[in-house]
Each structure stands twice: as structure tokens, then as C-alpha cells.
């Protein structure tokens, strides 16, 4: 099991910014797709953004132009810069790592982070 360690959530006013981080600690051979999902109370978990190992990013329409996903492969870390936050952006944000291999001979597995709360309120 690989614990994905998330940080950066909190309370912010509408229009404000937050930066989320998610790191896979320890020695890791490779991680494929990394991404962020979010879940608001009473809602299904939804995809926010993904980024490939090569750095190709994709976003949900609702966050395009406001959120930026990036990753540092050397640190096994993915980031989500969230600007111009809206109340509807609030929820628990989960990091996901797909195709993670600890060594070159390890099987590929997918992992979720524990979630970090984002609250957007005045």
C-alpha cells in the first residue's frame, strides 16, 4: 500500500486561491496518470483534472481557466493550483495515482489519497 499524502486544503473566500499538493513518499519506480477528484456533500465524486507522466493536462469544463494541475516526477508529487474559487468548488478533494509501480517488476496499482477539505465561503 502506498499512502498518498495530501495537503493544502482549507477555508478561503470566494475569489480566493488555494494550492493542493499530493505526494507519494518513498521509492517509486513510476506513476502513470495523476489527478484530482472532488466530492461535495450529497454528490458523487467527480473528476477535476488529470495529468500524464509527460505533463499533458486535462480539466473538467467547470474548472478550465481557473485551475492548473502540475506534477514533479522527481518528487512523485502532483499539485492543483486553484484560483478564482467559487462556492461550488467546495468539497473534499482526493488525489489519485494510477499505474503506480514501486519497482520495475512490480505490478501497476491505483491509489487514492485520504482527501483534503476545501471550503469556499465568505
C-alpha positions as CSV (number, residue, x, y, z in Angstrom):
1,X,0.0,0.0,0.0
2,X,1.3,3.5,-0.9
3,X,-0.1,6.3,1.2
4,X,-0.7,9.4,-0.9
5,X,-0.2,12.4,1.4
6,X,-2.3,15.4,0.6
7,X,-2.1,18.9,1.9
8,X,-3.2,22.4,1.2
9,X,-6.9,22.4,1.8
10,X,-8.7,24.9,4.0
11,X,-11.1,27.8,4.1
12,X,-11.0,30.5,1.5
13,X,-13.3,33.3,0.5
14,X,-14.9,33.3,-3.0
15,X,-12.4,34.6,-5.5
16,X,-9.5,33.4,-3.4
17,X,-6.8,30.8,-4.2
18,X,-5.5,27.5,-2.7
19,X,-2.8,25.1,-3.8
20,X,-3.2,21.4,-3.1
21,X,-0.3,19.0,-3.0
22,X,-0.2,15.2,-3.1
23,X,2.9,13.3,-2.6
24,X,3.7,9.6,-2.9
25,X,6.5,9.1,-0.4
26,X,9.3,6.6,-0.6
27,X,11.0,4.9,-3.5
28,X,8.7,4.7,-6.5
29,X,9.7,3.5,-10.0
30,X,7.0,5.3,-11.9
31,X,3.5,6.7,-11.7
32,X,1.2,7.0,-14.7
33,X,-1.7,9.3,-14.7
34,X,-2.2,11.5,-11.7
35,X,-5.2,13.6,-10.9
36,X,-7.6,15.3,-8.6
37,X,-11.2,14.4,-7.9
38,X,-13.7,16.1,-5.6
39,X,-16.8,15.2,-3.8
40,X,-19.3,17.7,-2.4
41,X,-21.8,16.7,0.3
42,X,-24.5,14.5,-1.2
43,X,-22.8,14.4,-4.5
44,X,-20.9,11.8,-6.4
45,X,-17.2,12.1,-6.7
46,X,-16.2,13.9,-9.9
47,X,-13.1,14.3,-11.9
48,X,-11.4,17.7,-11.6
49,X,-8.1,17.4,-13.5
50,X,-5.6,14.9,-14.7
51,X,-2.0,15.0,-15.9
52,X,0.0,12.4,-17.6
53,X,3.6,11.5,-16.8
54,X,4.6,13.6,-19.8
55,X,2.8,16.6,-18.5
56,X,-0.3,16.6,-20.6
57,X,-3.2,18.1,-18.6
58,X,-6.9,17.8,-18.9
59,X,-9.7,19.6,-16.9
60,X,-13.3,19.4,-16.2
61,X,-15.2,22.2,-18.0
62,X,-16.2,23.7,-14.7
63,X,-12.6,24.5,-13.7
64,X,-11.0,25.3,-17.0
65,X,-9.2,28.6,-16.9
66,X,-9.2,28.7,-13.1
67,X,-7.4,25.5,-12.0
68,X,-3.9,24.4,-13.0
69,X,-2.6,20.9,-12.4
70,X,1.1,20.1,-12.5
71,X,3.5,17.4,-11.3
72,X,7.0,16.9,-10.2
73,X,8.0,13.4,-11.3
74,X,11.3,13.6,-9.3
75,X,9.3,14.2,-6.1
76,X,6.3,11.9,-7.1
77,X,4.1,14.9,-6.4
78,X,1.1,16.4,-8.1
79,X,-0.2,19.9,-7.5
80,X,-3.5,21.7,-8.1
81,X,-3.4,25.4,-8.1
82,X,-7.0,26.7,-7.7
83,X,-7.7,30.3,-8.5
84,X,-11.0,32.3,-8.6
85,X,-12.6,29.8,-6.3
86,X,-16.4,29.6,-6.2
87,X,-18.7,28.2,-3.5
88,X,-19.5,25.3,-5.8
89,X,-15.8,24.3,-5.8
90,X,-16.1,23.3,-2.2
91,X,-15.8,19.7,-1.2
92,X,-13.3,17.0,-0.3
93,X,-10.5,16.8,-2.8
94,X,-8.9,13.5,-3.5
95,X,-5.7,12.8,-5.2
96,X,-5.4,9.7,-7.4
97,X,-2.3,8.0,-8.7
98,X,-2.8,5.4,-11.5
99,X,-0.4,2.8,-12.8
100,X,2.0,3.2,-9.8
101,X,4.9,0.8,-9.7
102,X,7.3,0.5,-6.8
103,X,9.9,-1.2,-8.9
104,X,10.4,-2.2,-12.5
105,X,9.0,-5.6,-11.8
106,X,6.1,-4.5,-9.5
107,X,2.5,-4.7,-10.8
108,X,0.8,-1.4,-11.6
109,X,-1.7,-0.3,-9.0
110,X,-4.0,2.6,-8.4
111,X,-4.2,4.6,-5.2
112,X,-6.4,7.3,-3.7
113,X,-5.3,9.9,-1.2
114,X,-7.2,10.4,2.1
115,X,-8.8,13.6,0.9
116,X,-8.4,17.2,1.9
117,X,-11.3,19.6,2.7
118,X,-11.8,22.8,0.6
119,X,-14.3,25.2,1.9
120,X,-15.2,28.3,-0.1
121,X,-17.3,30.8,1.9
122,X,-17.4,34.4,2.9
